[in-house]
Amino acid sequence: MPVRGLPYDDVVDELRAAELAWLGEGVPWFDAHTHIGHHDPDGFEADPEELIAALAAAGQQRALVFAMQEPDGYRGPNDWVLRSAADSGGRLVPLARIDPKAPDAMEEAHRCLEGGARGFKLHPRSDGFVLPHPVVDELVALAGERRLPVLFHAGRGIPDLGESIVQLAREHPGARLILAHAGISDLGLLAPHVGALPNILFDTSWWHISDMLTLFATVPPGQILYASDMPYGGPRYPSFLMLRCARAVGLAPEQAAAIAGGQLERVLSGEELADLGPAPGTGRLGVRVLSFERVISYLAAAVQMTFRQGDATEALALARLACQAPEGAQHREALTEADRLIALAQQRLAEGVDPIGCVYPAMLAMVLVGTAEALSPA
């Protein structure tokens, strides 16, 4: 079956085309975060061919790939990742997923590197470990010796991740430590420090506009990498979101192109990373617009409820009510467009389609109101 969301993420096509035109032609896309597997307890699964088909649908070229959670261990799944990458004609680039609690963790890390892995993926939450951890220290030291990336899950519920990442980055400057999901678990803590630690990077595999604008405003652009999180969603929405946020904070197309893929190429080749300038700050984002904030808050609740298999009906209704504005109101146009998209989310919810079909128009409405002030013609 196709990557989840592909039948529905075409809602972003028109706006994404405008962002791609701003970016310019010939930019190679390299996704920093995709998975394959069939045994993850969350019920999601994917084959390599499905990832490649999704890349093609989005006009993208390459992706890092690693195993989903595997309750029975990672040796066999890592072998599948390595074979899949070798058979992909260069479309997929493998990372080895390592569970630091496994007695053979370091042996597996060395074995996978000899088999073609280009770095490691660590997932503290699903594999049940906390930081600091002595085997993680060994893995990062190995990555530092070989100038390889280590991709950490950095979503919710990871104690001490931020402090540990700073310490690891200082001790192993050759390792490139990539925090997945915009580093939301510790973004507020880390952002003031990462300018002095260029080997800490963040991937953009996240959906909330406020988190993403915080990432793009407070982290130097050379430390941000485009990512989709396939198969948890298709690549069209996250690539649109990345470009929209880059433009909203005032980045140039050349900087966005490096985020789209050029910087990840340098990470994997062991080259010095491109210096793309300092974090741009929040100056371009404009004043607070309370009607926009209300829409975002209700839509965030709706999306989160949907992801947790809850009922988003009331949250979507409140989001539409927050879009109401009198004739001639300053932000009426953006609110009207958001209302149209939320109505589409409601329609899909009523029709009983895959819940991801409701999420895409809701998330797109969040992005429109979240960036409207920064990108308005005035």
C-alpha positions in Angstrom: 0.0 0.0 0.0 1.2 3.6 -0.5 2.8 5.7 2.2 0.1 6.9 4.5 -1.3 10.2 3.4 -0.5 10.1 -0.3 -4.1 10.0 -1.4 -4.8 13.1 0.6 -1.7 15.3 0.8 -2.4 16.7 -2.7 -4.3 19.5 -0.8 -0.9 21.2 -0.6 0.0 21.0 -4.3 -0.9 24.5 -5.4 0.8 26.3 -2.5 3.7 23.9 -2.6 4.2 24.7 -6.3 4.5 28.4 -5.4 7.2 27.6 -2.8 9.1 25.4 -5.2 9.1 28.2 -7.7 10.6 30.5 -5.1 13.3 27.8 -4.3 14.2 27.5 -8.0 14.8 24.6 -10.3 17.3 21.8 -10.0 17.5 21.6 -6.2 18.3 18.0 -5.1 16.1 16.9 -2.2 17.5 14.5 0.4 15.1 13.4 3.2 16.9 12.9 6.5 14.3 10.7 8.2 12.4 7.7 6.8 11.6 4.1 8.1 10.9 0.7 6.8 9.5 -2.3 8.8 6.5 -4.5 9.5 6.5 -5.1 13.3 6.3 -1.7 14.9 3.8 -1.9 17.8 2.2 1.4 16.6 0.8 -0.5 13.6 2.5 1.5 10.9 4.6 -0.3 8.3 6.4 0.3 5.0 8.5 -1.3 2.3 11.4 0.4 0.6 9.5 0.4 -2.7 6.8 2.5 -1.1 9.3 5.1 0.1 10.8 5.3 -3.3 7.3 5.8 -4.9 6.5 8.5 -2.4 9.8 10.3 -3.2 8.9 10.1 -6.9 5.5 11.5 -6.3 7.0 14.5 -4.6 9.8 15.0 -7.1 12.5 14.1 -4.6 15.6 12.1 -5.1 17.0 10.5 -1.9 16.3 9.6 1.7 18.1 8.2 4.7 16.3 5.0 5.8 16.4 2.9 9.0 14.4 0.3 10.7 11.1 1.0 12.6 10.8 -0.4 16.1 11.4 -4.1 16.2 10.5 -5.8 19.4 12.7 -8.9 18.6 15.9 -6.9 17.9 17.6 -5.1 15.0 20.1 -7.5 13.5 17.7 -8.9 10.8 15.9 -5.5 10.2 19.3 -3.8 9.8 20.3 -6.4 7.2 17.0 -5.6 5.3 17.7 -1.9 5.5 21.2 -2.5 4.1 20.0 -4.7 1.3 17.2 -2.3 0.4 19.6 0.6 0.2 22.0 -1.4 -2.0 19.1 -2.3 -4.3 17.7 1.2 -4.5 20.0 2.6 -7.1 21.2 5.3 -4.7 17.7 6.5 -3.7 18.0 5.1 -0.1 21.0 5.6 2.2 21.1 3.3 5.3 21.5 4.1 8.9 21.8 1.2 11.4 19.3 1.3 14.3 20.9 0.3 17.5 19.4 -0.5 20.9 22.0 0.5 23.5 20.5 -2.0 25.9 21.3 -5.0 23.7 24.4 -6.9 24.8 25.8 -6.9 21.3 25.1 -3.2 20.6 28.6 -2.2 19.7 29.2 -5.4 17.8 26.1 -4.6 15.8 27.2 -1.1 15.2 30.6 -2.2 13.8 28.9 -5.0 11.7 26.5 -2.6 10.1 29.2 0.0 9.3 31.2 -2.7 7.6 28.0 -3.6 5.6 27.5 -0.1 4.3 25.6 1.8 7.0 26.4 5.5 7.0 25.6 6.2 10.7 23.2 5.3 13.5 19.6 5.8 14.6 18.8 5.9 18.3 15.3 6.0 19.7 15.3 6.5 23.5 11.6 6.4 24.0 10.6 3.3 21.9 13.7 1.3 22.8 13.4 2.2 26.5 16.7 3.9 27.5 17.6 7.2 29.0 20.5 9.6 28.6 23.2 9.7 29.6 24.0 6.1 28.7 27.4 4.5 28.5 26.8 2.6 25.2 25.4 5.8 23.6 28.7 7.4 24.6 30.6 4.6 22.8 28.4 4.9 19.7 28.8 8.7 19.5 32.6 8.3 20.0 32.7 5.8 17.1 30.7 8.2 15.0 33.0 11.0 15.9 36.1 9.0 14.9 34.5 8.4 11.4 32.7 11.8 11.1 29.3 10.0 10.9 25.8 11.1 11.9 23.8 9.8 14.8 20.1 10.5 14.5 18.2 10.7 17.8 14.5 10.6 18.2 13.8 13.9 20.0 10.0 14.1 20.3 8.2 14.1 23.6 9.1 12.2 26.8 12.9 12.0 26.7 14.5 13.0 30.0 17.9 14.8 29.9 18.2 14.6 26.2 19.2 18.2 25.7 21.9 18.3 28.3 23.3 15.0 27.2 23.4 16.1 23.5 25.3 19.3 24.4 27.8 17.2 26.4 28.2 14.6 23.6 28.6 17.3 21.0 31.4 19.0 23.0 33.2 15.7 23.6 32.9 14.3 20.1 33.1 17.2 17.6 33.5 14.9 14.6 30.1 13.3 15.3 27.0 14.9 13.6 24.2 14.7 16.1 20.8 15.1 14.4 17.8 15.7 16.6 14.6 14.4 14.9 11.2 16.1 15.0 12.6 19.6 15.2 14.1 18.7 18.6 10.8 19.7 20.2 11.7 17.9 23.5 14.5 20.4 24.1 14.3 23.1 21.5 13.9 25.9 24.0 16.9 24.6 26.0 19.2 23.9 23.0 18.6 26.8 20.7 20.8 29.3 22.6 23.7 26.9 22.6 23.7 25.3 19.1 25.3 28.3 17.3 28.5 27.4 19.1 28.0 23.7 18.5 27.7 23.2 14.7 27.7 19.4 15.0 24.2 19.6 16.6 21.6 19.5 13.8 17.8 19.3 13.7 15.6 17.6 11.2 12.2 19.0 10.2 10.0 15.9 10.5 7.3 17.7 12.5 3.9 19.3 11.8 3.2 22.1 14.3 3.7 25.5 12.8 4.7 27.2 16.1 7.4 24.6 16.7 8.7 24.9 13.2 8.8 28.7 13.2 10.7 28.5 16.5 13.2 26.1 14.9 13.8 28.2 11.8 14.0 31.5 13.8 16.3 30.4 16.6 18.6 27.8 15.0 21.2 28.6 12.3 20.0 27.4 8.9 23.1 25.4 8.4 22.0 23.2 11.3 18.6 22.3 9.9 17.9 19.3 7.6 14.7 18.6 5.6 12.9 15.4 6.7 9.5 13.8 6.3 9.1 10.9 8.8 7.8 8.5 6.2 5.7 6.3 6.4 3.9 8.4 9.0 3.0 10.8 6.3 3.9 11.6 2.7 6.7 14.0 1.7 4.7 16.8 0.0 3.4 18.5 3.2 6.7 18.5 5.1 8.6 19.9 2.1 6.0 22.6 1.7 6.1 23.4 5.4 9.9 23.6 5.4 10.0 26.0 2.5 7.2 28.1 3.9 9.0 28.5 7.3 12.3 29.2 5.6 10.7 32.0 3.6 8.7 33.3 6.6 11.8 33.9 8.7 13.6 35.6 5.8 16.0 32.9 4.5 17.2 33.1 0.9 16.5 30.4 -1.6 20.1 29.3 -1.5 19.9 28.7 2.2 16.6 26.7 1.8 18.3 24.6 -0.9 21.0 23.6 1.5 18.3 22.6 4.0 16.5 20.6 1.3 19.5 18.3 0.7 22.9 19.9 0.2 23.8 20.0 3.9 22.9 16.4 4.4 25.2 15.4 1.5 28.0 17.1 3.4 27.1 15.3 6.6 27.3 11.9 5.0 30.5 12.7 3.1 32.3 13.8 6.3 32.9 17.3 4.8 32.9 20.5 6.8 29.4 21.7 6.9 28.4 24.8 5.0 28.1 28.0 7.1 24.7 29.4 6.1 24.7 32.3 8.5 23.3 32.9 12.0 19.8 32.2 13.2 17.6 34.8 11.6 15.5 35.6 14.7 11.8 36.4 14.9 11.9 39.9 13.4 10.3 38.9 10.1 7.4 37.1 11.7 5.4 40.2 12.4 3.2 41.1 15.3 1.0 38.7 17.2 -2.4 38.2 15.6 -4.7 36.9 18.2 -7.3 35.5 15.7 -4.5 33.5 14.1 -3.3 32.2 17.5 -6.8 31.0 18.3 -7.1 29.1 15.0 -3.7 27.5 15.5 -4.6 26.4 19.1 -7.8 24.7 18.1 -6.3 23.1 15.0 -3.4 21.8 17.1 -5.9 20.2 19.4 -7.8 18.7 16.5 -4.7 17.2 14.9 -3.4 15.8 18.1 -6.8 14.3 18.9 -6.8 12.7 15.4 -3.3 11.3 15.9 -4.4 9.8 19.2 -7.6 8.3 17.6 -9.8 10.8 19.4 -12.8 12.8 18.1 -11.7 16.1 16.6 -15.2 17.3 15.8 -15.4 20.0 18.4 -11.9 21.3 18.0 -12.5 21.7 14.2 -15.7 23.5 14.9 -14.0 25.9 17.3 -11.3 26.5 14.7 -13.8 27.5 12.1 -15.5 29.9 14.6 -12.1 31.5 15.3 -11.9 32.2 11.6 -14.9 34.6 11.6 -14.0 38.2 10.9 -16.1 41.2 9.9 -16.0 42.7 6.4 -12.9 44.8 5.9 -11.0 43.1 8.8 -7.2 43.2 8.2 -6.7 39.5 8.3 -10.0 38.4 6.7 -8.5 36.9 3.6 -6.2 34.5 5.4 -8.9 33.5 7.8 -11.3 32.9 5.0 -8.8 30.6 3.3 -8.2 28.8 6.6 -11.9 28.4 7.1 -12.2 26.7 3.6 -9.5 24.2 4.5 -11.0 23.4 7.9 -14.4 22.9 6.3 -12.7 20.3 4.0 -11.2 18.6 7.1 -14.8 18.5 8.6 -16.2 17.1 5.4 -13.6 14.3 5.2 -14.2 13.5 8.9 -17.9 13.2 8.2 -17.3 10.9 5.3 -15.3 8.6 7.4 -12.1 8.6 5.3 -8.7 7.8 6.8 -8.1 10.3 9.6 -4.9 11.4 7.9 -7.2 12.8 5.2 -8.7 15.2 7.8 -5.3 16.1 9.2 -3.7 17.5 6.0 -6.1 20.4 5.4 -6.1 21.2 9.1 -2.3 21.4 9.2 -2.3 23.4 6.0 -4.7 25.9 7.6 -2.3 26.1 10.5 0.6 27.0 8.3 -1.3 29.6 6.3 -2.4 31.6 9.4 1.0 31.0 11.1 2.9 32.6 8.3 0.4 35.0 6.9 1.7 38.1 8.8 5.3 37.3 7.8 4.5 36.7 4.1 1.7 39.3 3.5 2.4 41.7 0.6 2.4 44.7 3.0 
